[in-house]
Amino acid sequence: MKPIRVGLLGLGVVGGGTIEVLRRNREEIARRAGREILITHATAKNLDKSRDFALDGIALVADAHALVSNPEIDIICELIGGDTNTKELVLAAIAHGKHVVTANKALLARHGTEIFAAAQKHQVMVAFEAAVAGGIPIIKALREGLSANRIEWIAGIINGTSNFILSEMRSRGASFESVLKEAQAKGYAEADPSFDIEGIDAAHKLTILSAIAFGTPVQFESAYTEGISKLTDKDIKYAEQLGYRIKLLGITRWTKAGIELRVHPTLIPEKRLIANVEGVMNAVLVKGDAVGATLYSGRGAGAEATASAVIADLVDVTRMLTSDPEHRVPHLAFQPDQLRDTPILPIEKIETAYYLRISAYDQPGVMADVTRILADSYISIDAMLQKEAEEGEDIVDVIILTHLCIEEHANAAIQKIEGLPTIVGKVVRIRLEELN
Ligand code: HSE
């Protein structure tokens, strides 16, 4: 049978990994796909740049638009990233009847609905395993492996850079800035590091997971996003003393009132497996009503780990070319006419528990005032820790862990606590999930 011909947009880290792995495992991949998969054409911003992978047998094309319309190409593999010119290129490829494989989370989180509608219209596939959690086959697990379940919630460590920073801050007491530089040097960080540390990259990925889990359109603009740049080593240490680790978690949960879609630093019990996923590793915990909790873990970035997911999609598309469009696996797991407009809950309406760090004058009655405010707001205390004041100081740190409550009630209570004359500065609040 004729080989499948792939046109590659982007010759960066993931593009290079894809070329290498396809070449190295060529025979094995062809045995699985039923046909040989060949990258025949490629384009990049700077074609003259020296690269540490060979481009033998690949025709380099300067004009990306010429590549996406080339009749000799069956699948366009978009590994440029970002959503500036990629949307236009992907839509052009679709309009020319090409199937698309992409690792572009920003593109799908922001424009997925438009792109999938175009793919539907032109009866082509858009595959995106590599867009979420690098090499972990989480899209396939959610879309196919768990299709018997009503998904209840997903909690994921889906940004390797943040996880690396938090792990190093905890284990070696390293500063935020120095660890960020290390992550950038290792090539894990996004071009704009604020995407990693402010939770935007994780929110892109979570938005895609949420849509697939609950059968809703992709709605990045409704995601709540809070990063790790304001976390202090003090809170990491206190959390540890209470038996918790702080992770940047992406959480999406179905509730009767709507869907929670939120990325923020989160305390999780250190006894949970996911709490022990350290460094740049990613992990996604999925709770299905039939299967219970399942955990998927592995490398969430890097050339060959991401190439593993890209090539799995190339194999999938190659296999599915023989099935008629109506019987292919739907892009967003649910049939296109079965997507639901379930609302995304504003962050004030979500339900979670909290870690509160309060700086208080060491005087009689302070704790009574604080606990009275919490009780009046129907917030129940789960654990408390008061540190002794430093020699010569009269201010102490008080840590309170709460039970589950609605975020707007917690906000009101925190505001009242901050108004007490015996409390100094702002209350530090970090959300806490038991994940049980
Ligand atoms: N910057 C991302 C991360 C890379 O750190 O996880 C893969 O999306």
Residues whose N, C-alpha, C, O or C-beta is under 5 A from the ligand:
A	BS01	HSE	I158 N159 G160 T161 Y188 A189 E190 D196 G300 A301
